[in-house]
Amino acid sequence: MTEPLPDGGWTRPGPMNGTDTLFWRLGGDPLTRPHVSWVWYLEAAPDREVFLRGCERAVRRLPRLTHRVADTALGVGPPSWIPDPDFRLTRHVRQVRLAAPGGERELLDMVEWRNSAAFDPAHPPWDLTLVDGCADDRAAVILTWHHSVGDAVTIVAAARRLLTEEPGPRPPGRGAAPQAAPPAPPTVRSAVADLAGEARDALRTGVRGLSAAGGTGAGARLTAYALSRTLSPWSPSPLLAGRSAALRFGSLTVPLPELKAAGKAAGVSVTSAYVAAVLGAFSRYHGHHGVVRDALPVLVPVSLRRPDETGSGNLVAGVLVSGPIGDMPARARMAAVHESVAEARGAVVREAYTLMAGVGALLPRPLWRRLAPAVLRGIDVVVTSVPGLPDTAAAGARITHAVPWAPRGGAAANISMASHGDLCGVGTNLDPAAVTDPDLFHRFLADSFDETLRQR
């Protein structure tokens, strides 16, 4: 049996794009460490040998998983992905037993621990942990990766293919990985030349937009709007002002059909219903503490990928919206969120964001590490929604549901949601220095989702 070739971007060594570089730079500070974790909950513990063979197949199909990062000598310009000559699958895949009593809190503690640990820069920045000993003889798989490897859309696209295709022949040596000659790390001069090329391409695109019939000034206005949405000066909440590198993870499952029905009843998308439910929790949290706020600065990641782009790396932009947390009915909040998010997404200019990321990649590493936390802490909440997996199995064990946890990036919280079958998994990544009563917030989050679902 001949295996299909891997998706583009997963195969060859080479330089990072601008957005990948920015995520790599963020990893230098624990406050902004850009690790993503995903937990797949299994109805039973899978066969260990079958599980390992599946991991071997993933590495064969996606050689990027065998590449490590080679940074530039001065920390200026994009680093490169190069083959790890010492790659061993067992360094990245492990099996552990969950501490008694094997409940959700014990599993979340394990995910927190793995998410807060730095990756060894001498090896590929990802790992996979098979967890047994969960309650009711269940198991879980924890996937953690550095955001520079790829955004959630591309990781899920790869996982979809790996989980649904039949395995090919087993390789002769466990953990063996295809190797290629490493490219020369980019110099400052080559990085500047590449960025100049990107700038010329973006300029040509802008000129074409400005010269199109009926389009005079539209491209410039959209680009300016995109910049304003990225650097908007909305004031953060004083209640959420504290910042630390500590993590407090939580999770919640929501029935997807009911969430869709609630959004449809309000005339909005399921994503808008989800974001509104999150903001309803922050409204309750502020009200409990006697803090009156009409809105919070909320960062909403927006995928820039075209349907045919499923390779590794990041093609994502972040736009700031004014998240309504004033006292209002759930339907009114959904409508306000939908209008704000639709306006922001409609103004996204792919060329503008990729050019901005390329320029940011040229900042010296020490300067970036000083500037990034100061800029990013002006964001209160990041609300992420990504596509999930269909109802499927891993190594013969059915996946019942899945929950993602995305990095805060210096914000007070990142609330992430992904669907799996008829369930939505919501992962909360809270900074306990900002959200000082995480248990109370999680109760408010459950209450807010209950109110949202009643609108259907």
C-alpha positions as MATLAB code, in Angstrom:
seq = 'MTEPLPDGGWTRPGPMNGTDTLFWRLGGDPLTRPHVSWVWYLEAAPDREVFLRGCERAVRRLPRLTHRVADTALGVGPPSWIPDPDFRLTRHVRQVRLAAPGGERELLDMVEWRNSAAFDPAHPPWDLTLVDGCADDRAAVILTWHHSVGDAVTIVAAARRLLTEEPGPRPPGRGAAPQAAPPAPPTVRSAVADLAGEARDALRTGVRGLSAAGGTGAGARLTAYALSRTLSPWSPSPLLAGRSAALRFGSLTVPLPELKAAGKAAGVSVTSAYVAAVLGAFSRYHGHHGVVRDALPVLVPVSLRRPDETGSGNLVAGVLVSGPIGDMPARARMAAVHESVAEARGAVVREAYTLMAGVGALLPRPLWRRLAPAVLRGIDVVVTSVPGLPDTAAAGARITHAVPWAPRGGAAANISMASHGDLCGVGTNLDPAAVTDPDLFHRFLADSFDETLRQR';
ca = [
       0.000    0.000    0.000;
       1.381    3.394   -0.993;
       0.704    6.174    1.491;
      -0.529    9.545    0.221;
       1.977   12.349    0.365;
       1.745   14.649    3.396;
       0.066   18.031    3.202;
       2.210   20.881    1.952;
       4.315   22.589    4.597;
       4.519   19.412    6.687;
       7.312   17.904    4.619;
      10.212   20.242    3.976;
      12.627   22.065    6.267;
      12.752   25.809    5.758;
      12.205   29.240    7.311;
       9.183   30.159    9.399;
       6.712   32.721    8.160;
       6.251   35.984   10.046;
       3.437   34.759   12.282;
       5.272   31.533   13.163;
       8.280   33.664   14.134;
       6.215   35.879   16.421;
       4.846   32.826   18.234;
       8.369   31.424   18.587;
       9.583   34.702   20.090;
       6.659   34.720   22.545;
       7.943   31.434   23.944;
      10.880   33.206   25.564;
       8.678   34.607   28.349;
       6.589   32.330   30.625;
       3.926   35.064   30.728;
       3.330   34.755   26.971;
       4.336   31.118   26.410;
       2.333   30.022   23.333;
       1.608   26.389   24.071;
      -1.604   24.791   22.845;
      -3.070   21.687   24.454;
      -5.826   19.433   23.217;
      -7.381   16.544   25.149;
      -9.242   13.738   23.435;
     -11.374   11.781   25.903;
     -11.536    8.058   25.093;
     -14.260    5.641   26.154;
     -11.595    2.996   26.889;
      -7.828    2.675   27.060;
      -6.448    1.846   23.590;
      -3.980   -0.894   22.846;
      -0.532    0.606   23.472;
       1.115   -1.008   20.453;
      -1.656    0.147   18.130;
      -1.346    3.632   19.604;
       2.419    3.718   18.987;
       2.000    2.497   15.436;
      -0.439    5.329   14.844;
       2.143    7.798   16.148;
       4.790    6.288   13.862;
       2.446    6.731   10.932;
       1.863   10.376   11.874;
       5.593   11.053   11.899;
       6.020    9.423    8.498;
       3.158   11.421    7.049;
       4.145   14.708    8.714;
       7.952   15.016    8.775;
       7.656   18.488   10.306;
       7.101   16.603   13.555;
      10.770   15.556   13.331;
      12.086   19.112   12.824;
      13.507   21.384   15.484;
      13.955   25.159   15.427;
      17.274   26.795   14.478;
      17.134   30.468   15.417;
      19.188   33.177   13.783;
      22.480   34.125   15.434;
      21.263   37.571   16.507;
      17.621   36.691   17.037;
      16.610   38.899   14.103;
      14.480   37.591   11.266;
      12.733   34.226   10.921;
      14.207   31.040   12.430;
      14.251   27.850   10.344;
      12.890   24.366   10.769;
      15.696   21.825   10.387;
      15.729   18.022   10.864;
      16.524   16.832   14.382;
      19.352   14.303   13.879;
      18.634   12.844   17.328;
      14.891   12.475   16.870;
      13.324    9.621   18.852;
       9.606    9.040   18.920;
       9.776    7.903   22.544;
      11.060   11.355   23.528;
       7.734   12.827   22.417;
       5.206   10.050   23.073;
       4.648    8.638   26.537;
       2.107    6.788   28.631;
       1.255    7.742   32.217;
      -1.298    6.763   34.826;
      -3.529    9.448   36.265;
      -3.363   10.109   39.996;
      -6.268    8.798   42.082;
      -9.178    9.235   42.004;
      -8.698    9.813   38.263;
     -11.297   12.555   37.912;
     -11.499   15.651   35.744;
      -9.531   17.811   38.171;
      -6.627   15.361   38.230;
      -6.576   15.326   34.426;
      -6.717   19.126   34.225;
      -3.823   19.340   36.681;
      -1.795   17.141   34.337;
      -2.677   19.287   31.313;
      -1.697   22.431   33.256;
       1.631   20.886   34.194;
       2.473   19.920   30.638;
       1.305   23.231   29.214;
       3.475   25.246   31.592;
       6.702   23.302   30.885;
       9.074   24.672   28.256;
       9.985   22.498   25.283;
      13.616   21.473   24.840;
      14.840   23.754   21.990;
      17.156   20.985   20.775;
      14.168   18.865   19.711;
      10.784   19.273   17.987;
       8.378   21.300   20.173;
       5.479   18.899   20.671;
       4.509   15.867   22.713;
       1.695   13.367   23.071;
       0.674   11.679   26.315;
      -1.611    8.670   26.631;
      -3.286    8.830   30.037;
      -4.920    5.788   31.589;
      -6.387    5.365   35.047;
      -9.234    7.792   34.366;
     -12.516    7.201   36.149;
     -14.819    4.463   34.780;
     -11.884    2.732   33.057;
     -11.614    5.527   30.525;
      -8.499    7.133   29.056;
      -7.384   10.380   27.448;
      -4.791   11.645   25.010;
      -3.068   14.980   25.660;
      -1.506   16.680   22.638;
       0.635   19.734   23.398;
       2.464   21.758   20.786;
       4.232   25.078   20.429;
       2.051   27.477   18.461;
       4.877   28.077   15.980;
       4.261   24.544   14.623;
       0.823   25.546   13.414;
      -2.537   26.997   14.302;
      -5.441   24.882   15.478;
      -7.046   24.777   12.031;
      -4.052   23.066   10.434;
      -3.457   20.749   13.414;
      -7.087   19.601   13.305;
      -6.915   19.142    9.527;
      -3.872   16.898    9.958;
      -5.509   14.979   12.821;
      -8.637   14.406   10.753;
      -6.602   12.708    8.042;
      -4.460   10.721   10.441;
      -7.401    9.420   12.453;
      -9.589    8.461    9.509;
      -7.136    6.785    7.128;
      -5.943    3.213    7.278;
      -2.354    2.775    8.439;
       0.324    1.938    5.919;
       3.160   -0.570    6.308;
       5.052   -0.376    9.569;
       8.492    1.242    9.177;
      11.565   -0.937    9.779;
      12.701    0.990   12.857;
      10.478    2.520   15.526;
      10.836    6.272   15.600;
      12.798    6.412   12.367;
      12.122    9.646   10.537;
      12.949   10.874    7.060;
      15.848   13.267    7.090;
      16.866   15.986    4.705;
      19.829   18.253    4.480;
      19.187   21.242    6.747;
      18.901   24.587    5.005;
      21.265   27.342    5.961;
      19.723   29.492    8.713;
      18.573   32.821    7.275;
      20.857   35.792    7.766;
      19.670   39.278    8.623;
      20.326   40.283    5.006;
      18.270   37.407    3.605;
      15.477   38.089    6.093;
      15.354   41.732    5.046;
      15.365   40.686    1.378;
      12.498   38.247    1.955;
      10.511   40.878    3.819;
      11.156   43.391    1.051;
       9.740   40.868   -1.409;
       6.658   40.440    0.759;
       6.261   44.195    0.952;
       6.480   44.506   -2.833;
       3.870   41.775   -3.250;
       1.567   43.451   -0.726;
       2.073   46.809   -2.429;
       1.221   45.338   -5.820;
      -1.898   43.758   -4.331;
      -2.886   47.092   -2.828;
      -2.322   48.915   -6.115;
      -4.487   46.379   -7.928;
      -7.224   46.901   -5.342;
      -7.001   50.679   -5.584;
      -7.068   50.625   -9.367;
     -10.013   48.242   -9.631;
     -13.276   49.665  -10.867;
     -15.241   51.133   -7.980;
     -12.462   50.282   -5.573;
     -10.653   53.606   -5.250;
      -9.416   53.982   -1.700;
     -11.153   50.820   -0.489;
      -7.948   48.817   -0.053;
      -6.271   51.612    1.896;
      -9.305   52.048    4.131;
      -9.539   48.324    4.849;
      -5.839   48.112    5.672;
      -6.074   51.105    8.013;
      -9.126   49.558    9.645;
      -7.299   46.263   10.103;
      -4.441   48.089   11.833;
      -6.846   49.954   14.094;
      -8.571   46.697   15.020;
      -5.222   45.184   15.966;
      -4.016   48.157   18.018;
      -7.316   49.489   19.364;
      -6.950   51.576   22.556;
      -9.972   50.208   24.463;
      -9.227   50.286   28.166;
      -8.904   46.962   29.983;
     -10.911   46.143   33.088;
      -9.285   47.018   36.440;
     -10.823   43.844   37.888;
      -8.690   41.737   35.516;
      -5.490   43.781   35.792;
      -3.283   41.208   37.546;
      -0.906   39.104   35.460;
       1.225   36.046   36.178;
       2.635   33.001   34.419;
       0.380   30.693   36.476;
      -2.318   28.598   34.795;
      -5.748   27.533   35.922;
      -7.507   25.265   33.445;
     -11.144   24.326   33.432;
     -13.515   22.599   31.032;
     -17.151   22.478   30.083;
     -19.143   20.539   27.486;
     -22.080   22.060   25.635;
     -24.495   20.293   23.253;
     -23.759   21.601   19.765;
     -27.301   21.206   18.324;
     -28.755   23.257   21.182;
     -26.095   25.967   20.818;
     -26.803   26.144   17.071;
     -30.535   26.375   17.788;
     -29.998   29.210   20.275;
     -27.934   31.135   17.733;
     -30.502   30.520   14.995;
     -33.339   31.742   17.229;
     -31.383   34.971   17.807;
     -30.495   35.297   14.119;
     -26.751   34.849   14.703;
     -24.055   32.259   14.071;
     -23.139   29.521   16.520;
     -19.799   31.290   17.058;
     -21.564   34.513   18.062;
     -23.771   32.570   20.482;
     -20.655   30.998   22.004;
     -18.787   34.316   22.353;
     -21.867   35.922   23.891;
     -22.109   33.136   26.477;
     -18.457   33.692   27.430;
     -19.031   37.429   27.804;
     -22.151   36.722   29.860;
     -19.907   34.933   32.358;
     -17.591   37.941   32.566;
     -20.650   40.163   33.015;
     -21.729   38.079   36.002;
     -18.186   38.019   37.384;
     -17.887   41.811   37.225;
     -21.345   42.280   38.724;
     -20.494   39.960   41.618;
     -17.452   42.119   42.408;
     -19.372   45.369   42.052;
     -17.441   46.532   38.971;
     -19.582   48.247   36.347;
     -18.318   47.859   32.782;
     -20.046   48.101   29.434;
     -17.349   46.269   27.468;
     -14.028   44.454   27.553;
     -11.264   44.473   24.911;
     -11.611   40.991   23.406;
      -9.209   39.446   20.902;
     -10.811   37.142   18.337;
      -8.412   35.048   16.213;
      -9.469   34.908   12.557;
      -8.161   32.263   10.168;
      -6.628   33.623    6.962;
      -6.485   30.212    5.310;
      -8.082   29.452    2.003;
      -9.880   26.092    1.764;
      -6.922   24.524   -0.067;
      -4.362   25.613    2.545;
      -3.966   22.816    5.110;
      -0.197   22.781    5.600;
       1.738   23.501    8.752;
       2.459   26.944   10.136;
       0.153   29.792   11.085;
      -2.170   31.790    8.859;
      -4.161   33.617   11.478;
      -4.875   37.209   12.450;
      -6.116   38.650   15.708;
      -8.745   41.401   15.700;
      -9.901   43.344   18.720;
     -13.587   43.837   19.322;
     -15.494   45.587   22.053;
     -17.062   42.707   23.962;
     -20.377   43.722   25.557;
     -20.592   42.734   29.228;
     -23.213   45.252   30.332;
     -26.497   44.160   31.876;
     -28.574   42.932   28.923;
     -30.666   39.921   27.890;
     -28.848   36.984   26.328;
     -30.374   37.575   22.879;
     -29.345   41.220   22.900;
     -25.800   40.235   23.820;
     -25.713   37.680   20.992;
     -26.884   40.306   18.507;
     -24.312   42.857   19.716;
     -21.509   40.302   19.532;
     -22.550   39.165   16.061;
     -22.519   42.706   14.691;
     -19.137   43.524   16.225;
     -17.431   40.295   15.135;
     -18.915   40.406   11.625;
     -17.667   43.958   11.152;
     -14.169   43.063   12.345;
     -13.932   39.898   10.235;
     -15.186   41.735    7.167;
     -12.294   44.186    7.475;
      -9.544   41.571    7.586;
      -6.981   42.099    4.813;
      -4.755   39.061    4.528;
      -1.845   40.912    2.907;
      -1.885   43.598    5.599;
      -1.700   41.116    8.470;
       0.989   38.955    6.896;
       3.073   42.048    6.160;
       2.666   43.265    9.743;
       3.780   39.855   11.024;
       6.816   39.918    8.723;
       7.834   43.332   10.009;
       7.407   42.156   13.596;
       9.670   39.183   12.880;
      12.537   41.614   12.202;
      12.472   43.006   15.740;
      15.504   41.804   17.738;
      14.619   39.021   20.158;
      15.409   41.006   23.363;
      13.318   43.960   22.185;
      10.394   41.731   21.234;
      10.450   40.013   24.626;
      10.208   43.393   26.343;
       7.525   44.862   24.109;
       5.177   41.919   23.599;
       3.988   41.457   27.221;
       3.388   45.195   27.611;
       1.260   45.322   24.458;
      -0.621   42.072   24.975;
      -1.612   42.691   28.585;
      -3.943   45.436   27.317;
      -6.230   42.605   26.126;
      -8.621   41.214   28.709;
      -9.930   38.099   27.005;
      -9.080   35.952   23.984;
     -12.060   33.983   22.673;
     -11.135   31.190   20.274;
     -13.382   28.918   18.219;
     -11.849   26.264   15.984;
     -13.203   23.386   13.915;
     -13.189   20.054   15.676;
     -13.083   16.410   14.743;
     -15.928   14.223   13.533;
     -17.084   11.362   15.715;
     -14.119    9.036   15.311;
     -11.657    6.766   17.117;
      -7.986    6.792   18.058;
      -6.099    3.483   18.066;
      -9.404    1.641   18.173;
     -10.835    3.587   21.133;
     -13.793    5.853   20.416;
     -13.244    9.553   21.123;
     -16.245   10.741   23.147;
     -15.388   14.447   23.155;
     -12.448   16.841   22.992;
     -11.417   20.062   24.728;
      -8.798   22.617   23.569;
      -6.779   25.097   25.624;
      -5.139   27.959   23.735;
      -2.472   30.340   25.108;
      -3.449   33.570   26.821;
      -0.660   35.556   25.201;
      -0.578   37.956   28.157;
      -4.365   38.342   28.439;
      -6.327   37.568   31.592;
      -8.026   34.573   29.986;
      -8.347   32.530   26.826;
     -11.606   30.662   26.394;
     -11.471   28.116   23.559;
     -14.116   25.941   21.968;
     -14.009   23.051   19.500;
     -16.740   20.708   18.370;
     -16.598   16.927   18.346;
     -19.636   15.128   17.041;
     -22.632   16.686   18.804;
     -20.613   18.138   21.677;
     -18.662   21.362   22.042;
     -15.684   21.232   24.369;
     -14.908   24.548   26.071;
     -11.476   24.954   27.650;
     -10.747   27.844   29.998;
      -7.187   29.079   30.472;
      -7.378   31.609   33.307;
      -4.661   33.703   34.903;
      -5.388   33.323   38.643;
      -3.750   36.702   39.249;
      -6.473   38.275   37.076;
      -9.443   35.969   37.631;
      -8.795   35.503   41.327;
     -11.787   33.215   41.944;
     -11.640   30.655   39.103;
     -14.260   28.358   40.661;
     -16.757   31.221   40.847;
     -16.024   32.182   37.241;
     -16.616   28.607   36.077;
     -19.989   28.547   37.843;
     -20.888   31.796   36.094;
     -19.747   30.333   32.772;
     -22.030   27.307   33.199;
     -24.908   29.619   34.196;
     -24.314   31.822   31.166;
     -24.323   28.890   28.769;
     -27.526   27.610   30.388;
     -29.159   31.000   29.800;
     -27.924   31.088   26.213;
     -29.242   27.602   25.450;
     -32.675   28.548   26.841;
     -33.037   31.063   23.989;
     -33.566   28.310   21.411;
];
